Amino acid sequence: MANDREEREREEREASRPKIIDNRMLSEEERTGKLSSLSTKNEENQDLPKLEIIGGRSGLGESSLHENAGQAVSAPSAFGDASDATETTPADGYDDEAPMSEDEQFAALEEQFGRPLTEGERAQVRAMNGAQEEEEAPLSPEEESQMRSEIEQEQFAALEQQFGRALTEEEKTQVRTLMEQQRQSMMRLEVAPLLLQSVTEIPKFAAVHLGLVANPYTGIIARDDAEARLAIDAFGAMYEVLKTRIDARTGAELARVLNDLRANYTRVTGVSFTPGGSSIITGPRIIR
């Protein structure tokens, strides 16, 4: 009999337990299980209301606890724990409500909180609105032109510093053409330019590991035949992939560099370089 009574009491407790996501939203009586649900009045007087502010695009105070049929739930709140609040938006992805102004957002938040917003909270709302606008606002033609001009000037300055002289107008035109080609290539997600950029970096690594130049980070000249061989083999493999996808001039330059790398490897290590072979390779050795 005692077991039956305990079972009934357990079932009654389970049935009377409020099905609320956030325990902080409950009164003391509700936490003890004396009430089965929240009243409308209690919902209006909560100290931690459920809010979502993302650029003022949705109604304030909308929650997954009150979502309507045909609506999808999106994510975290601007205030409180990220698990406390959600925003509901129409399932078809379109928002029928006009964006709220900043003052309207402040007023709605203060009404929900039952107190004025602090300057920190106002700054948080402004920051979220600004981030949303920056994400969504495309560059105007003037802004795009200005950005392109700034990048061009940076390229010109870097080349002039490298050459030790001013670029001619013809050279500047060539640079602009190359930059436009790169931009189009990036938009099309072409792979060959990415590989070409990577392969041009490899000889620097090979030279360091062959002990021909100092490590730029440590200033130490050391040999690591295994790493040098890996770099040269990687260069050769990427060259084989690229040679039918690049212009003849670039292909010839890569072939020359590959030949130089292999010749230097043989000269430094004393081991005849056989592509794909299994020559004896020594470990790292500090030269000086």
N, C-alpha and C positions, 0 to 999 in steps of 0.2 A: 504493500500500500504506500509505503514511504517513497518507493521508487516511482510509482505512478504519480504521486503528488509532485515530486521533484520534476518529473517529465512535463507535467502540465504547466508548472511554474516556468520552466525553461521555455516552453512554446509560447506562453503568454508574454514573457520578456522579449522573445524574438519578434513576436507580432507587433508589440508596442514600440519597438526600437525605431526611431526616426530614420528614414532612408535619406540622409543628407550627406553630401560629399565632404564638406568642410566642417569639422567639429567646432571650429571657432565661431561659426554662425549660430550656434545653439545657446539658449539661455541655460542657467544653472539647473532649472527644473527639467529641461529637455535632456540635458546630459545625464540626469539620474533616471531617465526613462519614464517620467511622470506624464509627459505630453507626447502624443503620437505624431504631431505635425506642427509646423510653424503657421502662425496666423499672418494674415496680410499686414496687420499693424506691426508685428514684430519684424517682418521683412523690411518695412519702410524705415525702421529705427535702428538698423544694424550699424555698428561702429565701423565695420570693414565691408563696405558694399562691394559687389562684384562689378568691375568696370573693365572696359576695353577701349583704349584710345589708340588708333593707328591712323593718323592723318585726318581724323574726323570723318571717316568714311562710313562708319556704322553708327546705329543708335546706341547711346550710352546705357549701360546697365543690362544689356542683353546677356543672357547666360544660357549655358547648355542645360540648366535645370528647367528652363522655360522655353526651349526651342520649339518651333512650330513644325508641322509636317512639311516635308519638302525643303527643309533648310539643312545646310551642312555646318558643322562646328569647326571654327578655326581657333587660333591659338592665343598666346599668353597675354596677361593683363599688364597695363602700364604701372599698376600699383599693387603692392602685396605680393604674395607667393604666386609663381607662374601657374601653379596648379589650382589656384583659387578661381580663375575666371576664364571665360571663353567669349568669343565673338561669334554671332551667327550671321551668315551671309546667304543670300539666295543660292540654291544649288546650281542654277544655271550660270553662276559666275557674274551676274550683273547686279548692281546695287541700285535700287530704285530711289534711295534717299540722296538728297543733295549733300555735299560735304559741309560740315559744320565749320563756322568761323572759330577763331581762337577764343573770342569772348564767350561764345556759346558753349564751347567745350569747358571753359573755366566755370561758367554758371552751372552747367549740368553736373560737373564733378562736385562743386560745393554743395549743391542740393543733395546729392547722393551721400556725401560725407557728413553733412550737417554742420559744416564748419568752413571757414575760408581756407583756400589753398595756401600753403607756404610758398615762398619764393622758389624754393628748391623744386617743389612739385610743379609749379608753373614752368620753370626752366626745363623740367623733364618732358612735359607735354610739348613745349616749343621744339625741343631737340628731336622728338619723335616725328613731329609734323615736318620739320625741315629735312630729316633723313628720308622720309617717304617722298617728299617732293623732289629731292635730288635723285632718288632712284628712278622715278617715273618720268621726270622732265627730260626730253631729248635735247641735245645741243642744237641751238639755233645755227643757221648758216654762218652768221657772224662769229659765234663762239667757236664753231668748228674750224673756220678759216684762221682765227687767231691762234688756236691750239696748234694747227698745222704749221703756221709761221714760226711759232716759238720752238717747235721741235726741229724745224729746218735750221734755225739760227744756232741751236745747240750743236747740230751735226756739223754745220759749217765751222763753228768755233773749234770743235774737236779736231777736225781735219786740218785746219790752218795751224793749230798748235803742233800737230804731228808733222806737217810738211815744213813748218817754219816760214811760211809765206801766206799771203792772201790767195784765196781761190779765185780763179777766173770765172767769168759769167758762164762759159761753156761747162766748166767743172761743176758749178752750182746747178746747172740744168741737169747734168748727169746724176747728181746726187738726188735731186727732186724726182727724177724718173725712177731711180732705184727705190726710193722711199715709197713711191706710189705702187710699184710692183710688189714690194713687201707687204704693203697694206692690203692689196687685193689678194695676195697669197694667204695672209692671215684670215681674211674673211671667208676664203674658200677652204680653210683648214688643210692646206696642202702639206704633205709630209716631207717632200724632198728639200725644201728650204730649211726645215727644222733639222734634218740630218746634216745638211751642208754646214749649218751653223755649229753643230756639235763636232763635226769632223775637223773643222778648222781650229778647234781648241786642243785637240789631242796632241799635236806635235810639241806643245809647250810642256805637257806632262811627260812625254817621252824624253825630251831634252833634260828635264830635271832628274828623271830616274836613270838616265845614262851618265849622270854626273857631269854633263856639259855646262850646266848653269846651276846657280844656287837655288834652293827652295825659297820662293819669295816670302814665305811666312816665317821660316826659321833662320834664313841666311846661311844654312849649312849646305855644302856640296857633298852629296852622297850618291852611291850607286845602289840601285835595286833592279837587278836584271829581270826578275820575274814581272815586276810592274812595267818595266820598259817594254818587254816582249808583249805583254797584254795590250799596252797602248798601241804598239805597231800593228799587231794582229787586228785590233778593233778598227784602226784606220784603214787597213787593207780590205776588211770585210765591208765597211761602209762605202769605200770607194767602188767596190764591185757592184754594190746596189745602186749607187748614184750615177755611175759613168754613162749609162744610157738615158739618163733623165736630166742631164745638165748640158750646157753649151760646150763646144769643143775646147775653147780656151780654158775654161775652168777645169774641165776634165784633164787636160794636159798638165795644168799646174798641180793638180792633186796627184797625178802619176809621178811627177818629178819629186814632190815632197815625199811620197811613199818610198821611192828609190833611195832618196837621201837618208831617210830614217833607217832603212834596212842596212845601208852601207855603214852608217855610224854605229849601228848595233854590232856589226861584225868587227869594225875597227876597235871599238871600246872593249868588247867582251872576248874577242878572239875566237868566237864561235861563228861558224859559217851559218848565215841566215837561210833557212829553208822554210818558206811559207807553209804553215800548218804542220811543221815537223815537230819532233819531240827532243830538241837539243837540250843538253844539260844546262840548267840555268841556276846561277848562284843567288844567294840571298843578299839583303842590303849590306852595303859596305860604305863607310864614310871615307871620302878621299881626302878632304882637308876642311 
